[in-house]
Amino acid sequence: MKLLTNMTTSFHDLPRYGDHADLEKFYKDLGLDGLELMEGGPDERGIVQRDDVIGVHLRYLHDWIGFWNNNMSYMLAEYGSEEMIRKIIGGLNRQALVKGFRKNLDFARSYSPEYVVFHVSNETLDQSVTGKTPWKDGEVIEAAIELVNEIFDNSADSFTLLFENLWWTGLTMTRPEITCRLLEGVNYKNKGVMLDTGHLLNTNTKIRSPDEACDYIESVLELYRDTSFIKGVHLHMSLSGEYVEKTRANPFTLSGDYFEKIIALQSHIIKIDTHKPFTTGRINGFLGRLKPEYLVLELISGNRDEHARYIREQLGYIDCLPSRSPSVSR
């Protein structure tokens, strides 16, 4: 099992490190094997190098299925204008969507990762607040199968393609038939699931404690006769059910253009999807059962010191790691 943490090439993460050696020292001193990287802008100083990166998280769009289904009236209502659709999607046809993902895939290939992560979800602006959506899980899955098969058409890539669950419409992991349909429908050979524990917890607003969180994760895993398709785990905890229930009972109104609405939603979504350490030793139960190839401590932090503190806190609850020195090298 390889132990990783999350990183982006954004202005939020890159300035935390003086140079590549500083970044490498950061994660190796914590006993990590490397990074799961997400593109967030140019890395002009070369902070992140190929040897640091074990996985790459591909781009994701909040609401794309109407576009894929050629429902322009729906997309105009969601995005506000054709100009805004071009800014977000890159054009007004399916090929623009595919082109954007393929460009992001080129970014991933430049780091020669062992795996890439792809979100299988669709989330409207209103759904973010109310939980209501015009789409069904099956509709999102079928569109995602078509999209992924076109993105990876005739691909000879050797990395593993891992699909990540969310609490929005699509792959939630709560319906085995949906999960199986996705894995059966995608033509790419090396594939599986990156189970995101926090996202799974967000599908149940009744959870209030770490023990209840573990009970729920274990109950969902029991729905599957075989979990060997789960190749990796994004480990973190979100106990935001009470907040979600209150918000849905009294939803706030979004205003402005699409970008302004997305900015307004950021603080709301972070309150739902908190990405904090999973603070109970009971996590070793489902981790021991799954035996993931990749365990990613996916944590949201305000600065470098906080990120290191969260990693150390999370490691304190994990018993199933192979023995390793503080300076493990890949």
LUMVEXFI-679566 format. One record per residue: residue in one letter; y, x, z of N, C-alpha, C, O, CB in turn. Coordinates in steps of 0.1 Angstrom, whole numbers, plus 5000, padded with zeros to 4 digits. Glycine has a CB too. Layout:
! LUMVEXFI-679566
AYXZYXZYXZYXZYXZ/...
This chain:
! LUMVEXFI-679566
M498850085000500050005000501250095000501450185008500049905012/K502250064991503450134990504550054997504649934995503850164976/L505350125005506350065014507750095008508150205006506250115028/L508449985004509749994997510849925005510649845014509649954983/T512049945000513149855004513949824991513849894981514049925015/N514849724992515649684980516949764979517449814988515949534982/M517349774966518549854962519049794949518349754941518250004961/T520349794948521049764935521949874930522249964938521749624936/T522249864917523249964912524649894912525449914903522850004898/S524949824922526249754923527249834932526849924938526049614929/F528449784931529549854939529249834954529849894963530849794936/H528349734958528049714972527149814977527249854989527449574973/D526149864969525149954974525350104971525250184979523849914968/L525750134958525850274954526850354963526550474966526350284940/P527950304967528950384975528350424989528950504996530250314977/R527250364993526650405006526050545006525850605017525550305009/Y525950604994525250734993526150834986526750804976523950724986/G526150954991527051064985526451114972527251134962527151174994/D525151124971524551164958523051124959522651064968524751324956/H522351174949520951134948520151184960519351114966520251184936/A520451314964519751374976519951294988519051274997520151514977/D521151244990521451165002520651035002520150995012523051125002/L520550964990519750844989518250874992517650805000519850784975/E517750974986516351014988516051045003515051005008515951134980/K516951115009516851145024516851015032516051005042517951235029/F517650925028517750795035516450725036515950695047518850705029/Y515850705025514550625025513350705030512450645036514250555012/K513350835027512250915031512250935046511150935053512151045024/D513450955052513550965067513050845074512650845085514950995071/L513050725067512650605073511150575070510550485075513350485067/G510450675063509050665060508750575049507550525047508350615072/L509750545040509450465028509050545016509350665015510750385025/D508350485007507850544995508850544984508750624974506550484991/G509750444984510750434973511450304973511650244984510050454960/L511950264962512850154960512350044951511650074941514250194956/E512749924953512749814943514249794939515049754947512149674948/L514449834927515849834922516249714913515449664906516049964913/M517449674914518049564906519349614900520149674906518249434914/E519449584887520649624879521849544884521849424885520549604864/G522949614888524149554892525449614886526549584891524249554907/G525249704876526349774871525949914867524749954870527549784880/P526749994862526450134858526350224870527150224879527350194848/D525350314870525150414881525750544875524950634871523650434885/E527050554875527750664868527450804875527550904868529150644867/R527250804888526950924895525550964896525151064901527550914909/G524650884890523250914890522650914904521751004907523051044883/I523050824912522550814926521050784926520350844934523350704934/V520650694917519250654917518550724905518950714894519050494916/Q517450794908516650864898515350794896514850714904516551004902/R514650834885513450774882512350784893511650684895512850834869/D512350894900511250914910511550824922510650814931511251054914/D512750774924513050684935512450544933512150474943514550674938/V512350504921512050364917510550334915509950394906512850324905/I510050244923508650204921508650064915507750034907507950194935/G509649984918509649844911511149814907512049874912509149744921/V511249724897512549684893512549524893511649464888512849734879/H513649474899513849334900514649294888515849334887514449284913/L514149214879514849174867515949074870515949014881513949114856/R516849054861518048954863517448814865516348784861518948964851/Y518348734871517948594872519248504869520348554873517348564885/L519048394864520048294861519848174870518648134871520148254846/H520848114875520747994883520147874875519247814879522047954890/D520747844864520447724857520347764842521447784836521447614859/W519147754836518947804823518047704815518047714802518447934822/I517347614821516247544815516847444804516247424794515447464825/G518047384808518647294798519047364785518947314774519847224804/F519447484787519847574775518547604767518547594755520447704780/W517447634774516247664767515647544760515047554749515147714777/N515947424765515447304759516447244749516347134744515147194770/N517447324746518547284736519247164740519647084732517847264722/N519447144753520247034758521647074761522047104773519546974771/M522447084751523747144752524647054760525547104767524347164738/S524546924759525346834767525146864782526146854790525146684764/Y523946884786523646914800524247044804524847054815522146924802/M524147144796524647284799526247274799526847344808524247384789/L526847204791528247184791528747124804529747164810528847104779/A527947024809528346954821528147054833528947054843527446834824/E527147144832526947234843527847354843528447394853525447294842/Y528147414831528947534830530347514826531247594828528347624819/G530647394821532047354819532647374805533447294800532947434828/S532147474798532647494784531647594777530847664783534047554784/E531747594763530947684755531347824758530447914759531147654740/E532647854761533047984764532348034777531948154778534647984766/M532247954787531647994799530148014797529548114803531847884810/I529447934789528047954786527848094779526948164782527547844777/R528748124770528748254763528848374773528148474772529748274752/K529748354783529948464793528748474802528348594805531148424802/I528048374805526948374814525648414807524848504811526748244822/I525348344796524148354788524248464778523248534775523748224782/G525348474772525548574761525548514747525748584737524448674761/G525448374746525448304734525148164735525048114747524548374723/L524948094724524647954725523247914720523047794716525747874717/N522348004719521047974714519948044723520348134731520848004699/R518748004721517648064728517548214727517348284737516348004724/Q517848264715517748404713518748484721518448604725517948434698/A519848424724520848494733520248514747520448624753522148414734/L519548414752518848424765517848534765517748614774518248294769/V516948534754515948634753516548774752516048864758515048604741/K517648784744518248914742518748974756518649094758519448904732/G519348884764519848934777518748984786518949084793520548814784/F517648914786516448964794515849094788515449184796515448854795/R515849104775515249224769516149344772515649454774515049204754/K517449324772518349434775518149474790518149594792519849384773/N517949384799517649414813516349484814516149574822517749284821/L515449444805514049514805514149654801513449744806513149434796/D515149684792515349824788515849904800515450024801516349834776/F516749844808517149904820515949944829515850054834518149814828/A515049844830513849864839513049974833512550064841513049734840/R512749974820511950084814512450224816511750314817511750054799/S513750234817514350364819513950434832514150554833515950354818/Y513450354841513050404854511450414855510950454865513550324865/S510750384844509250384844508650324856507950394863508850524842/P508950194860508550134872507050104871506450094860509350014875/E506450084883505050044884504949894882503949834877504450084897/Y506049824885506049674884507449624882508449694885505449604896/V507649504876508949434875508749294881507649244881509449434860/V509849244886509849114893510649014885511749044880510349124907/F510048894883510748794875510848664883509748614887510048764861/H512048604885512148474892511748364883512048364871513648454897/V510948274888510548154881511048034888510447974896508948144879/S512348004884513047894892514247854884514747924875513547944905/N514647734886515947674881516647604892516147524899515647584868/E517947634893518747584904520147534898520947614894518947684915/T520347404899521647354895522647374906522347404918521647204891/L523947374903524947384913524847284924524847314936526347374907/D524647154920524547044930523247064938523247034950524546914923/Q522147114932520947134939521147234951520547214961519847174930/S521947334948522247434959522747364972522447424983523247534954/V523447254970524047194982523247074986522947054998525447144979/T522746984977522146864981520646864981519946784987522546754971/G520046964974518646974972518046884961516846884959517946934985/K518946804954518546714944518646784930519546854928519346584945/T517646754921517646814908517146714898516246634901516946944908/P517546724885516946644875515646694869514946634861517946624864/W515246814873514146884868512946874877513046854889514447034865/K511746894872510446894879509847034879510147104869509446784874/D509047074888508447204889507747234876507847334870507447214900/G506947134871506147154859507047184847506647264838505347034856/E508147114846509047144834509647284835509747344824510247034835/V509947334846510447464848509347564844509647664837511047494862/I508147544849507047634846506747644831506647754826505847584854/E506747524825506447534810507547604803507247684793506247394805/A508747584806509847654799509847804803510047884794511247594804/A509447834815509447974819508248044811508448164808509147994834/I507147984809506048034802506548074788506248184783504847944802/E507147984781507648004768508648124768508648214759508347884762/L509548124777510648234778509948364780510248464773511648194789/V509048374790508448504793507648554782507648674778507548494806/N506848464775506048504764506948554752506448644745505148394759/E508148504751508948554740509648684744509848774736510048454737/I510048704757510648824762509648944760510049044756511048814776/F508448914764507449024763506549014751505449064751506549014776/D507048954740506248944728505749074723506549164720507048874717/N504449094721503849214716504249334724504249454719504249234702/S504449314737504849424746503649514749502549464751505549374759/A503849644749502849744752503049804766502549904769502749854742/D503949734774504349794787503149804796502249714796505449714793/S503049904804501949924813502249874827501349864835501550064814/F503449844830503849794844503249654846502949584837505349804846/T503149624859502749494863503849394863504949424869501949494876/L503749274858504749174858504449074870503449004870504849094845/L505349074880505148994892506148884892507348904891505249084904/F505648754894506448644894506848614909505948604918505848524888/E508148584911508548564925508848414927509448344919509848644928/N508448364939508648224943510048214949510648304955507648184953/L510648094947511848054953511647914959510547854958513048054944/W512647864966512547724971513147624962513147504965513247724985/W513747664951514247574941513147524932511947564934515447644933/T513447454922512447394913511747504905512447594899513147294904/G510447494905509747594897508547644905507747574911510547714893/L508447784906507347844914507747844929508647924933507047984909/T507147764937507447764952506247814960506447844972507847624956/M505147824954503847864960503247754968502147774974504047984969/T503847634969503347524977502447434969501747354975504547444983/R502347464956501447384947500647474939501047524929502347294938/P499347494943498447594936498347564921498147654914497147594943/E498347434918498147404904499347454895499147494883498047254902/I500547454901501647514894501547664893501847714882502947474901/T501147724903500947874903499947914893500148004885500547924917/C498847844893497747874883498147854869497847924860496547784886/R498947744867499447714853500347824848500147864836500147584853/L501147884856502047994853501248114849501448174838503048024864/L500348154857499548274855498648254843498448354836498748304867/E498148134841497248114829498048114816497648154805496547984831/G499348064817500148044805500748164799501048174787501147934807/V501048264808501748384804500748474797499748504803502448454816/N501148524786500148614778500148754783499148824780500548604763/Y501148794790501148934795499948964803499548884812502448964802/K499249074801497949104807498049134822497449074830497249214800/N498949234825499049284839500049204847501249224846499449434840/K499549094854500549004860499948964873498848974877500748884851/G500848904881500548854894501748794901502648744894499948964903/V501748784914502848724921503448814932502648894938502348594928/M504748814933505448884944505748774954506748704952506648964939/L505048764965505248654974506448684983506448794990504048634983/D507448604982508648624990508548535002508648415001509948594982/T508448595014508148515026509348435030509248315034507848605038/G510548485029511748405033511948285024512348185028513048495032/H511748305011511848195001510848085004511147975003511748244987/L509648135008508648035011509047955024508847835024507248105014/L509548015033510047955046511147855042511247745049510548055056/N511947885032513047785029512547655022513347565021513947855019/T511247655019510647525014510347425025509947315022509447555006/N510547465038510247385049511347385059511447485067508847425056/T512147285059513347285068513047255083513947255091514347195063/K511847235086511447205100511147325108510947315120510247115100/I511047445102510647565109511847615117513047615113510247675099/R511547645130512647695139512347825146513247885152512847585150/S511147885145510848005152509948095143509348045134510147975165/P509948225146509048315139507548275139506848295129509148455145/D507048225151505748175152505448065142504448055135505348145166/E506347965142506247855133506247905118505647845110507347745135/A507048005116507148065103505848115098505348095087508248165102/C505148195107503848245104502848135102501948145093503348345115/D502848035110501947925109502047865095501047825089502247815120/Y503347845090503547785078503047875066502347825057505047755076/I503347995067502948085056501348085055500848085044503448235059/E500748095067499248095067498747965062497647965055498748115081/S499447855064498947725059499047715044498247655038499747605066/V500147775039500247775024499147865018498647825007501647825020/L498947975023497848065018496548005018495648025010497848195026/E496247915028495047845029494847745017493647705015494947765042/L495847715010495747624999495047694987494547624978497147574994/Y494947824988494447904977493047964981492948024991495348024973/R492047944972490747994975490748144973489948214980489647934966/D491548194965491648344962493148384961493848324953490848374948/T493548474969494948524969495048664963496148724965495448524983/S494048704956494148844950495248854940495648974936492748884944/F495748744934496848754924498148794931499048824924496948624917/I498248784944499448824951499448974953498749024962499548754965/K500149044945500149194944501149254953501049374957500349234930/G502249184956503249234965503849134974503649014972504349294956/V504549174984505249084993506649134995506949254999504549085007/H507649044994509049064998509049015013508948895015510048994989/L509149105022509049065036510449045042511149145043508249165044/H510748925046511948905054511848755060510848685056513248915045/M512748725068512648595075513948515073515048575075512248605089/S513848385071514948295071514548175079513648095076515348255056/L515348145090515148035098516347945097517147935107514848075113/S516547885085517847825082517647665081518547605076518447875070/G516547615084516247475082517247385088517647285082514947445087/E517647415100518647325107519947315099520547215097518947365121/Y520447435094521647445086521447365073522347285069521947585083/V520347375067520147305054520147155056520747085048518747355048/E519447105067519446965069520846905072521146805067518446935081/K521646985080522946935082523846935070524646845067523647025093/T523647035061524447045049524046935039524946865033524247175042/R522746905038522346795029522746665034522946565026520846805027/A522846645047523246515053524746495050525246385049522946515068/N525546605050526946595047527346705037528046805041527746615061/P526946685025527246795014528646815012529446725011526546755002/F529046945009530446975006530546964991529546964983530847115011/T531846954986532046944972532547074966533347144971533146834969/L531947104954532347234947533447194938533447094931531147294940/S534447294936535547274927535847394920535447504924536747224935/G536647384909536947504901536047524889535247434886536947624910/D536147634882535347664871533947714876533747724888535947764861/Y533047744867531747784871531747904880531047914890530847814859/F532448014877532548134885533048104899532548154909533448234878/E534048014900534647984913533547904921533547924933535847894911/K532847824915531747744922530647844927530247824938531147634913/I530247934918529248034922529748114934528948144943528848124910/I530948164934531548234945531548154958531248204968532948284942/A531948024957531947944968530547924974530347904986532547804965/L529547924965528147904969527448024976526448014983527247864957/Q528048144973527448264978527248264993526148294998528248384974/S528248235001528148235015527248125020526548135030529548215022/H527148015012526247905016524847945014523947925022526547775007/I524548015002523148055000522648165009521548165013523048104985/I523548255013523248355023522848295036522048345043524348455024/K523548185039523148115052521748055051521048035061524248005055/I521348015039520047965037518948075036517948075043519947875024/D519248175028518348285025518848415032519448495025518248305009/T518648425045519248525053518748665051519448755054519148485067/H517548685047516948815045517148905057517549015057517648885033/K516648855068516648925081515248975084514248915079517248845093/P515049075093513749115097512949005103513448915109513849225108/F511649005100510648905104510148955118509249045118509448895093/T510648895128510548955142509348895150509548825160511748935149/T508148915145506948885152505748965147505648985135506648735151/G504949015157503749085153502749005145501849055139503149145165/R502948875145501948785138502048805123501148755116502248645141/I503048875118503048895103501848985099501548975087504348965100/N501349055108500149145105498949055101498049105094499849235116/G498948925105497848845101497848815086496848845080497948715108/F498948765081498948745066499048865058498548875047500048645063/L499748975063499749095056498349165055497949215045500749195062/G497649155066496249205066495349125057494449185050495649205080/R495648995056494848915047495148945032494248955024495048765050/L496348965029496748985015496549125010496249144999498248945013/K496749225019496649365016497449395003496849444993495149405014/P498749375003499549384991499549534986499549624995500949334993/E499649554973499949684968501349734971501549854973499649694953/Y502249644972503649674974504149584985504149464985504449654961/L504749644995505449575006506849615006507249725009504749605020/V507749525003509149545001509949485013509849365015509649484988/L510549565021511449525031512749485025513649565024511649635043/E512849355021513949305013514949245023514849135027513549205002/L515949325026516949285036518349285031518749375023516849385048/I519149195035520549195032521349255043521249215055521049045029/S522149355040522949425050524349455046524649455034522249555054/G525249475055526649495052526949635050528049665043527449445063/N526149735054526349875052525149955054524049895057527549925062/R525150085052524050175052523350175066522150165067524450315048/D524250185076523650195090522950065094521850065100524750225100/E523549955090522849825093521549815085520549755091523849705089/H521549855073520249845065519149935072518049895073520549895051/A519550055076518550135083518050075096516950085099519150275086/R519050015103518649945116517649835113516749815121519949895123/Y517949755103517049645100515649695096514649635099517649555088/I515649805088514349855084513549905096512349875097514549975074/R514249975105513550025117513049905125511949915131514450115125/E513849805126513449685134512249625128511249585135514549585135/Q512249605114511049545108509849625109508749575111511349525093/L509949765107508749845109508149835122506949855124509149995106/G508949805132508449795146507449685148506749685158509549785155/Y507449585138506549475139505349485130504449395130507249345136/I505249595122504149605113503149705118503449825121504649655099/D501849655119500749745124499849785114499049875116500049675135/C499949725102498849745092499249845081498649855070498549615085/L500249935084500650045075499650155076499250195087502050085077/P499350225065498650345065499450455072500650445072498150395051/S498750555079499450655086500350735076499950755065498550755093/R501550765080502450835071503450915080503750875091503250735063/S503951025074504851105081506251055078506450975069504751255077/P507251095086508651045083509251085070510251035066509551095094/S508551185063509051225050508051215039507751305032509451375051/V507551095038506551065028507151085014508251035012505950915030/S506451145005506951164991506051084982504851064985507051304987/R506551044971505750954962504651034956503950984948506650894951/
